[in-house]
């Protein structure tokens, strides 16, 4: 049986792997899961993370010889901007269960950002408050290569939106 200290470390590593899954940082998922397995070789969560990361890295890893995607891949129903034109949408990056993410240009600060439009359909006020608190907590963490930095939080047509640091590995 692992000591409390080791169990806390395992939990932290699994939390980091889970956060990395949310942003598709598969190398980080693999690293954290393997660290857990160094402490607990039979940890089922870590084994699942390793399997998922290896599958994602094998099937989705672009090669350097591939040409980059076209600079503008808007769909007909894709927004062109957010926040009264401050964030100009360049292209759609992806969609998950809780958000749609776009590559955008912050015209005020002249930088590329990821723009997350958080799906709020069916959420009550308590859930919206929780999402806001999570974004505030991420914003307080500052800049770290393994944590998504939140630059801004607001609303667009009744939906929550967050502006995030956009690592080049996202696109």
Protein Blocks (a to p, Z undefined) as FASTA:
>chain_A
ZZfklmmmmmmmmmmmmmmmmnopaklmmmmmmmmmmmmmmlmklmmmmmmmmmmmmmmm
ccfkbccddfblcdfklcfbeehhlaccfbdfbdcfkbccdddddfklopadddddddfe
hiafklmmmmmmmmmmmmmnopafkbccdfbdcdeehiacddddddfklZZ
